[in-house]
Each structure stands twice: as structure tokens, then as C-alpha cells.
Amino acid sequence: MESIDKLKSKISANLDGYSNQLLDALREKAIEQTKAKIALSGKNNADFSQDELEILVKDEEEKIKNRFKNTLGLGLIAFLGLS
């Protein structure tokens, strides 16, 4: 029984590591996209407060998550042959 608990904790720790890596990659992608949008608008990062930049990055994160969810859903429907 003790070895099962150790195994569970080891698996959980690995999943947390992957989760953190995924969130970090998502954040970096959102930051890149936010920088691109700011540059395309002809503005500079200095034109925004830290809070405004955080809101813009958070919005981009949500957009990326939604695109991933939609793509995953469509892929699942196609895989199941329901389309």
C-alpha cells in the first residue's frame, strides 16, 4: 500500500511539472502575440501601464486556450466520424 502511495505522488509531481511547462509556454506565446499586436498598432510597450499589459496578455492567453479547445473538439468529432 505504501508503494502505491509513493507511485501516486511521483506521478502527480511529474504531471505538475508538465502542467507548469505548458502554462509557461502558453504565457510566452501570449506575450509574443501581444507584442506583435502592439507593434502593429504603432504603439510601444511604454504606452501601456503594467496592469494594461497584463490584461492584454491574459486576453491573448484566453484566445489561445479557446482556439486549442475548438481545434481539439473538431478533431475529436472528426475522429469519431460525427461531422
Backbone atoms as SQL, in Angstrom:
CREATE TABLE atoms (id INTEGER PRIMARY KEY, chain TEXT, resi INTEGER, resn TEXT, atom TEXT, x REAL, y REAL, z REAL);
INSERT INTO atoms VALUES
  (1, 'A', 1, 'MET', 'N', 0.826, -1.196, 0.000),
  (2, 'A', 1, 'MET', 'CA', 0.000, 0.000, 0.000),
  (3, 'A', 1, 'MET', 'C', 0.867, 1.257, 0.000),
  (4, 'A', 2, 'GLU', 'N', 1.952, 1.203, 0.733),
  (5, 'A', 2, 'GLU', 'CA', 2.838, 2.358, 0.811),
  (6, 'A', 2, 'GLU', 'C', 3.492, 2.636, -0.538),
  (7, 'A', 3, 'SER', 'N', 3.838, 1.574, -1.268),
  (8, 'A', 3, 'SER', 'CA', 4.468, 1.772, -2.574),
  (9, 'A', 3, 'SER', 'C', 3.491, 2.396, -3.569),
  (10, 'A', 4, 'ILE', 'N', 2.213, 2.100, -3.454),
  (11, 'A', 4, 'ILE', 'CA', 1.205, 2.705, -4.325),
  (12, 'A', 4, 'ILE', 'C', 1.120, 4.204, -4.055),
  (13, 'A', 5, 'ASP', 'N', 1.158, 4.577, -2.785),
  (14, 'A', 5, 'ASP', 'CA', 1.122, 5.993, -2.432),
  (15, 'A', 5, 'ASP', 'C', 2.349, 6.728, -2.977),
  (16, 'A', 6, 'LYS', 'N', 3.503, 6.082, -2.901),
  (17, 'A', 6, 'LYS', 'CA', 4.722, 6.689, -3.435),
  (18, 'A', 6, 'LYS', 'C', 4.609, 6.866, -4.949),
  (19, 'A', 7, 'LEU', 'N', 4.071, 5.851, -5.609),
  (20, 'A', 7, 'LEU', 'CA', 3.897, 5.909, -7.059),
  (21, 'A', 7, 'LEU', 'C', 2.927, 7.029, -7.447),
  (22, 'A', 8, 'LYS', 'N', 1.827, 7.136, -6.703),
  (23, 'A', 8, 'LYS', 'CA', 0.852, 8.201, -6.972),
  (24, 'A', 8, 'LYS', 'C', 1.478, 9.580, -6.810),
  (25, 'A', 9, 'SER', 'N', 2.260, 9.756, -5.756),
  (26, 'A', 9, 'SER', 'CA', 2.877, 11.062, -5.525),
  (27, 'A', 9, 'SER', 'C', 3.917, 11.369, -6.592),
  (28, 'A', 10, 'LYS', 'N', 4.627, 10.351, -7.063),
  (29, 'A', 10, 'LYS', 'CA', 5.617, 10.551, -8.113),
  (30, 'A', 10, 'LYS', 'C', 4.941, 10.958, -9.421),
  (31, 'A', 11, 'ILE', 'N', 3.853, 10.288, -9.768),
  (32, 'A', 11, 'ILE', 'CA', 3.107, 10.617, -10.987),
  (33, 'A', 11, 'ILE', 'C', 2.524, 12.024, -10.885),
  (34, 'A', 12, 'SER', 'N', 1.987, 12.343, -9.736),
  (35, 'A', 12, 'SER', 'CA', 1.396, 13.664, -9.529),
  (36, 'A', 12, 'SER', 'C', 2.449, 14.752, -9.683),
  (37, 'A', 13, 'ALA', 'N', 3.630, 14.523, -9.137),
  (38, 'A', 13, 'ALA', 'CA', 4.703, 15.509, -9.240),
  (39, 'A', 13, 'ALA', 'C', 5.104, 15.708, -10.694),
  (40, 'A', 14, 'ASN', 'N', 5.169, 14.624, -11.475),
  (41, 'A', 14, 'ASN', 'CA', 5.521, 14.741, -12.897),
  (42, 'A', 14, 'ASN', 'C', 4.459, 15.503, -13.668),
  (43, 'A', 15, 'LEU', 'N', 3.187, 15.245, -13.371),
  (44, 'A', 15, 'LEU', 'CA', 2.099, 15.957, -14.056),
  (45, 'A', 15, 'LEU', 'C', 2.134, 17.435, -13.735),
  (46, 'A', 16, 'ASP', 'N', 2.447, 17.774, -12.490),
  (47, 'A', 16, 'ASP', 'CA', 2.555, 19.181, -12.121),
  (48, 'A', 16, 'ASP', 'C', 3.666, 19.858, -12.914),
  (49, 'A', 17, 'GLY', 'N', 4.775, 19.149, -13.093),
  (50, 'A', 17, 'GLY', 'CA', 5.881, 19.697, -13.874),
  (51, 'A', 17, 'GLY', 'C', 5.482, 19.958, -15.313),
  (52, 'A', 18, 'TYR', 'N', 4.775, 18.995, -15.925),
  (53, 'A', 18, 'TYR', 'CA', 4.310, 19.184, -17.298),
  (54, 'A', 18, 'TYR', 'C', 3.291, 20.308, -17.381),
  (55, 'A', 19, 'SER', 'N', 2.438, 20.388, -16.393),
  (56, 'A', 19, 'SER', 'CA', 1.429, 21.437, -16.364),
  (57, 'A', 19, 'SER', 'C', 2.098, 22.809, -16.303),
  (58, 'A', 20, 'ASN', 'N', 3.103, 22.942, -15.458),
  (59, 'A', 20, 'ASN', 'CA', 3.810, 24.214, -15.352),
  (60, 'A', 20, 'ASN', 'C', 4.530, 24.560, -16.643),
  (61, 'A', 21, 'GLN', 'N', 5.118, 23.563, -17.300),
  (62, 'A', 21, 'GLN', 'CA', 5.793, 23.803, -18.573),
  (63, 'A', 21, 'GLN', 'C', 4.797, 24.265, -19.631),
  (64, 'A', 22, 'LEU', 'N', 3.639, 23.651, -19.647),
  (65, 'A', 22, 'LEU', 'CA', 2.608, 24.023, -20.608),
  (66, 'A', 22, 'LEU', 'C', 2.112, 25.446, -20.358),
  (67, 'A', 23, 'LEU', 'N', 1.887, 25.775, -19.103),
  (68, 'A', 23, 'LEU', 'CA', 1.434, 27.129, -18.772),
  (69, 'A', 23, 'LEU', 'C', 2.497, 28.170, -19.109),
  (70, 'A', 24, 'ASP', 'N', 3.761, 27.830, -18.887),
  (71, 'A', 24, 'ASP', 'CA', 4.844, 28.756, -19.228),
  (72, 'A', 24, 'ASP', 'C', 4.912, 28.980, -20.739),
  (73, 'A', 25, 'ALA', 'N', 4.785, 27.898, -21.504),
  (74, 'A', 25, 'ALA', 'CA', 4.820, 28.019, -22.963),
  (75, 'A', 25, 'ALA', 'C', 3.627, 28.835, -23.468),
  (76, 'A', 26, 'LEU', 'N', 2.462, 28.606, -22.875),
  (77, 'A', 26, 'LEU', 'CA', 1.269, 29.355, -23.237),
  (78, 'A', 26, 'LEU', 'C', 1.471, 30.841, -22.950),
  (79, 'A', 27, 'ARG', 'N', 2.037, 31.148, -21.806),
  (80, 'A', 27, 'ARG', 'CA', 2.274, 32.540, -21.412),
  (81, 'A', 27, 'ARG', 'C', 3.245, 33.216, -22.380),
  (82, 'A', 28, 'GLU', 'N', 4.313, 32.508, -22.732),
  (83, 'A', 28, 'GLU', 'CA', 5.299, 33.070, -23.654),
  (84, 'A', 28, 'GLU', 'C', 4.682, 33.353, -25.025),
  (85, 'A', 29, 'LYS', 'N', 3.863, 32.435, -25.500),
  (86, 'A', 29, 'LYS', 'CA', 3.188, 32.632, -26.789),
  (87, 'A', 29, 'LYS', 'C', 2.255, 33.838, -26.721),
  (88, 'A', 30, 'ALA', 'N', 1.541, 33.972, -25.625),
  (89, 'A', 30, 'ALA', 'CA', 0.630, 35.111, -25.452),
  (90, 'A', 30, 'ALA', 'C', 1.403, 36.422, -25.405),
  (91, 'A', 31, 'ILE', 'N', 2.550, 36.420, -24.755),
  (92, 'A', 31, 'ILE', 'CA', 3.378, 37.631, -24.692),
  (93, 'A', 31, 'ILE', 'C', 3.868, 38.005, -26.086),
  (94, 'A', 32, 'GLU', 'N', 4.323, 37.011, -26.863),
  (95, 'A', 32, 'GLU', 'CA', 4.782, 37.276, -28.231),
  (96, 'A', 32, 'GLU', 'C', 3.659, 37.870, -29.075),
  (97, 'A', 33, 'GLN', 'N', 2.480, 37.293, -28.983),
  (98, 'A', 33, 'GLN', 'CA', 1.359, 37.786, -29.780),
  (99, 'A', 33, 'GLN', 'C', 0.940, 39.184, -29.342),
  (100, 'A', 34, 'THR', 'N', 0.997, 39.459, -28.056),
  (101, 'A', 34, 'THR', 'CA', 0.656, 40.792, -27.551),
  (102, 'A', 34, 'THR', 'C', 1.656, 41.819, -28.061),
  (103, 'A', 35, 'LYS', 'N', 2.942, 41.470, -28.027),
  (104, 'A', 35, 'LYS', 'CA', 3.970, 42.382, -28.544),
  (105, 'A', 35, 'LYS', 'C', 3.737, 42.667, -30.020),
  (106, 'A', 36, 'ALA', 'N', 3.371, 41.640, -30.772),
  (107, 'A', 36, 'ALA', 'CA', 3.118, 41.828, -32.200),
  (108, 'A', 36, 'ALA', 'C', 1.925, 42.747, -32.434),
  (109, 'A', 37, 'LYS', 'N', 0.864, 42.555, -31.665),
  (110, 'A', 37, 'LYS', 'CA', -0.320, 43.408, -31.823),
  (111, 'A', 37, 'LYS', 'C', -0.010, 44.858, -31.466),
  (112, 'A', 38, 'ILE', 'N', 0.773, 45.042, -30.418),
  (113, 'A', 38, 'ILE', 'CA', 1.147, 46.408, -30.018),
  (114, 'A', 38, 'ILE', 'C', 1.976, 47.055, -31.121),
  (115, 'A', 39, 'ALA', 'N', 2.920, 46.304, -31.682),
  (116, 'A', 39, 'ALA', 'CA', 3.761, 46.845, -32.755),
  (117, 'A', 39, 'ALA', 'C', 2.928, 47.178, -33.991),
  (118, 'A', 40, 'LEU', 'N', 1.978, 46.331, -34.326),
  (119, 'A', 40, 'LEU', 'CA', 1.128, 46.589, -35.491),
  (120, 'A', 40, 'LEU', 'C', 0.232, 47.803, -35.297),
  (121, 'A', 41, 'SER', 'N', -0.094, 48.093, -34.048),
  (122, 'A', 41, 'SER', 'CA', -0.940, 49.260, -33.783),
  (123, 'A', 41, 'SER', 'C', -0.140, 50.555, -33.801),
  (124, 'A', 42, 'GLY', 'N', 1.187, 50.439, -33.943),
  (125, 'A', 42, 'GLY', 'CA', 2.026, 51.633, -33.993),
  (126, 'A', 42, 'GLY', 'C', 2.347, 52.204, -32.630),
  (127, 'A', 43, 'LYS', 'N', 2.107, 51.433, -31.596),
  (128, 'A', 43, 'LYS', 'CA', 2.400, 51.895, -30.247),
  (129, 'A', 43, 'LYS', 'C', 3.607, 51.151, -29.698),
  (130, 'A', 44, 'ASN', 'N', 3.981, 51.519, -28.489),
  (131, 'A', 44, 'ASN', 'CA', 5.131, 50.933, -27.821),
  (132, 'A', 44, 'ASN', 'C', 4.673, 50.368, -26.472),
  (133, 'A', 45, 'ASN', 'N', 5.436, 49.429, -25.931),
  (134, 'A', 45, 'ASN', 'CA', 5.092, 48.883, -24.612),
  (135, 'A', 45, 'ASN', 'C', 5.030, 49.973, -23.547),
  (136, 'A', 46, 'ALA', 'N', 5.836, 50.995, -23.718),
  (137, 'A', 46, 'ALA', 'CA', 5.876, 52.083, -22.740),
  (138, 'A', 46, 'ALA', 'C', 4.576, 52.885, -22.725),
  (139, 'A', 47, 'ASP', 'N', 3.774, 52.757, -23.772),
  (140, 'A', 47, 'ASP', 'CA', 2.497, 53.474, -23.844),
  (141, 'A', 47, 'ASP', 'C', 1.435, 52.853, -22.940),
  (142, 'A', 48, 'PHE', 'N', 1.713, 51.677, -22.402),
  (143, 'A', 48, 'PHE', 'CA', 0.756, 50.952, -21.577),
  (144, 'A', 48, 'PHE', 'C', 1.290, 50.794, -20.160),
  (145, 'A', 49, 'SER', 'N', 0.382, 50.815, -19.206),
  (146, 'A', 49, 'SER', 'CA', 0.792, 50.539, -17.825),
  (147, 'A', 49, 'SER', 'C', 1.003, 49.041, -17.665),
  (148, 'A', 50, 'GLN', 'N', 1.630, 48.655, -16.573),
  (149, 'A', 50, 'GLN', 'CA', 1.872, 47.239, -16.308),
  (150, 'A', 50, 'GLN', 'C', 0.552, 46.470, -16.229),
  (151, 'A', 51, 'ASP', 'N', -0.451, 47.079, -15.603),
  (152, 'A', 51, 'ASP', 'CA', -1.763, 46.437, -15.494),
  (153, 'A', 51, 'ASP', 'C', -2.413, 46.249, -16.859),
  (154, 'A', 52, 'GLU', 'N', -2.298, 47.251, -17.719),
  (155, 'A', 52, 'GLU', 'CA', -2.868, 47.137, -19.058),
  (156, 'A', 52, 'GLU', 'C', -2.185, 46.034, -19.863),
  (157, 'A', 53, 'LEU', 'N', -0.860, 45.953, -19.737),
  (158, 'A', 53, 'LEU', 'CA', -0.131, 44.898, -20.435),
  (159, 'A', 53, 'LEU', 'C', -0.545, 43.519, -19.922),
  (160, 'A', 54, 'GLU', 'N', -0.717, 43.417, -18.619),
  (161, 'A', 54, 'GLU', 'CA', -1.135, 42.141, -18.026),
  (162, 'A', 54, 'GLU', 'C', -2.505, 41.722, -18.546),
  (163, 'A', 55, 'ILE', 'N', -3.408, 42.682, -18.672),
  (164, 'A', 55, 'ILE', 'CA', -4.747, 42.392, -19.191),
  (165, 'A', 55, 'ILE', 'C', -4.668, 41.945, -20.648),
  (166, 'A', 56, 'LEU', 'N', -3.850, 42.623, -21.441),
  (167, 'A', 56, 'LEU', 'CA', -3.690, 42.251, -22.846),
  (168, 'A', 56, 'LEU', 'C', -3.127, 40.836, -22.989),
  (169, 'A', 57, 'VAL', 'N', -2.126, 40.507, -22.167),
  (170, 'A', 57, 'VAL', 'CA', -1.528, 39.164, -22.216),
  (171, 'A', 57, 'VAL', 'C', -2.542, 38.120, -21.769),
  (172, 'A', 58, 'LYS', 'N', -3.296, 38.419, -20.732),
  (173, 'A', 58, 'LYS', 'CA', -4.311, 37.481, -20.237),
  (174, 'A', 58, 'LYS', 'C', -5.372, 37.224, -21.313),
  (175, 'A', 59, 'ASP', 'N', -5.770, 38.265, -22.021),
  (176, 'A', 59, 'ASP', 'CA', -6.734, 38.099, -23.113),
  (177, 'A', 59, 'ASP', 'C', -6.172, 37.187, -24.204),
  (178, 'A', 60, 'GLU', 'N', -4.906, 37.377, -24.539),
  (179, 'A', 60, 'GLU', 'CA', -4.279, 36.530, -25.548),
  (180, 'A', 60, 'GLU', 'C', -4.205, 35.079, -25.074),
  (181, 'A', 61, 'GLU', 'N', -3.919, 34.875, -23.794),
  (182, 'A', 61, 'GLU', 'CA', -3.895, 33.515, -23.247),
  (183, 'A', 61, 'GLU', 'C', -5.249, 32.848, -23.419),
  (184, 'A', 62, 'GLU', 'N', -6.303, 33.574, -23.130),
  (185, 'A', 62, 'GLU', 'CA', -7.652, 33.021, -23.272),
  (186, 'A', 62, 'GLU', 'C', -7.967, 32.697, -24.729),
  (187, 'A', 63, 'LYS', 'N', -7.541, 33.553, -25.640),
  (188, 'A', 63, 'LYS', 'CA', -7.769, 33.298, -27.067),
  (189, 'A', 63, 'LYS', 'C', -7.052, 32.018, -27.503),
  (190, 'A', 64, 'ILE', 'N', -5.817, 31.839, -27.045),
  (191, 'A', 64, 'ILE', 'CA', -5.051, 30.642, -27.397),
  (192, 'A', 64, 'ILE', 'C', -5.733, 29.403, -26.828),
  (193, 'A', 65, 'LYS', 'N', -6.170, 29.480, -25.581),
  (194, 'A', 65, 'LYS', 'CA', -6.855, 28.342, -24.953),
  (195, 'A', 65, 'LYS', 'C', -8.128, 27.995, -25.715),
  (196, 'A', 66, 'ASN', 'N', -8.898, 29.004, -26.095),
  (197, 'A', 66, 'ASN', 'CA', -10.148, 28.761, -26.823),
  (198, 'A', 66, 'ASN', 'C', -9.886, 28.148, -28.198),
  (199, 'A', 67, 'ARG', 'N', -8.849, 28.638, -28.892),
  (200, 'A', 67, 'ARG', 'CA', -8.505, 28.041, -30.186),
  (201, 'A', 67, 'ARG', 'C', -8.122, 26.574, -30.014),
  (202, 'A', 68, 'PHE', 'N', -7.364, 26.277, -28.966),
  (203, 'A', 68, 'PHE', 'CA', -6.950, 24.902, -28.710),
  (204, 'A', 68, 'PHE', 'C', -8.162, 24.029, -28.404),
  (205, 'A', 69, 'LYS', 'N', -9.065, 24.537, -27.582),
  (206, 'A', 69, 'LYS', 'CA', -10.270, 23.769, -27.243),
  (207, 'A', 69, 'LYS', 'C', -11.119, 23.509, -28.481),
  (208, 'A', 70, 'ASN', 'N', -11.298, 24.521, -29.313),
  (209, 'A', 70, 'ASN', 'CA', -12.093, 24.359, -30.532),
  (210, 'A', 70, 'ASN', 'C', -11.452, 23.360, -31.482),
  (211, 'A', 71, 'THR', 'N', -10.155, 23.457, -31.649),
  (212, 'A', 71, 'THR', 'CA', -9.437, 22.539, -32.535),
  (213, 'A', 71, 'THR', 'C', -9.516, 21.118, -32.008),
  (214, 'A', 72, 'LEU', 'N', -9.341, 20.974, -30.712),
  (215, 'A', 72, 'LEU', 'CA', -9.403, 19.654, -30.089),
  (216, 'A', 72, 'LEU', 'C', -10.805, 19.057, -30.254),
  (217, 'A', 73, 'GLY', 'N', -11.823, 19.880, -30.071),
  (218, 'A', 73, 'GLY', 'CA', -13.202, 19.409, -30.213),
  (219, 'A', 73, 'GLY', 'C', -13.507, 18.968, -31.629),
  (220, 'A', 74, 'LEU', 'N', -13.073, 19.757, -32.598),
  (221, 'A', 74, 'LEU', 'CA', -13.301, 19.399, -34.006),
  (222, 'A', 74, 'LEU', 'C', -12.537, 18.139, -34.388),
  (223, 'A', 75, 'GLY', 'N', -11.334, 18.000, -33.846),
  (224, 'A', 75, 'GLY', 'CA', -10.559, 16.793, -34.114),
  (225, 'A', 75, 'GLY', 'C', -11.220, 15.557, -33.543),
  (226, 'A', 76, 'LEU', 'N', -11.791, 15.697, -32.360),
  (227, 'A', 76, 'LEU', 'CA', -12.483, 14.582, -31.724),
  (228, 'A', 76, 'LEU', 'C', -13.728, 14.199, -32.518),
  (229, 'A', 77, 'ILE', 'N', -14.465, 15.197, -32.976),
  (230, 'A', 77, 'ILE', 'CA', -15.665, 14.923, -33.778),
  (231, 'A', 77, 'ILE', 'C', -15.283, 14.234, -35.078),
  (232, 'A', 78, 'ALA', 'N', -14.226, 14.698, -35.718),
  (233, 'A', 78, 'ALA', 'CA', -13.768, 14.078, -36.964),
  (234, 'A', 78, 'ALA', 'C', -13.313, 12.637, -36.699),
  (235, 'A', 79, 'PHE', 'N', -12.601, 12.440, -35.600),
  (236, 'A', 79, 'PHE', 'CA', -12.116, 11.108, -35.257),
  (237, 'A', 79, 'PHE', 'C', -13.274, 10.145, -35.034),
  (238, 'A', 80, 'LEU', 'N', -14.319, 10.636, -34.386),
  (239, 'A', 80, 'LEU', 'CA', -15.484, 9.794, -34.109),
  (240, 'A', 80, 'LEU', 'C', -16.410, 9.664, -35.312),
  (241, 'A', 81, 'GLY', 'N', -16.154, 10.445, -36.343),
  (242, 'A', 81, 'GLY', 'CA', -16.954, 10.374, -37.550),
  (243, 'A', 81, 'GLY', 'C', -18.319, 11.013, -37.401),
  (244, 'A', 82, 'LEU', 'N', -18.418, 12.024, -36.575),
  (245, 'A', 82, 'LEU', 'CA', -19.708, 12.669, -36.318),
  (246, 'A', 82, 'LEU', 'C', -19.925, 13.921, -37.139),
  (247, 'A', 83, 'SER', 'N', -18.965, 14.298, -37.928),
  (248, 'A', 83, 'SER', 'CA', -19.134, 15.556, -38.672),
  (249, 'A', 83, 'SER', 'C', -19.964, 15.383, -39.916);
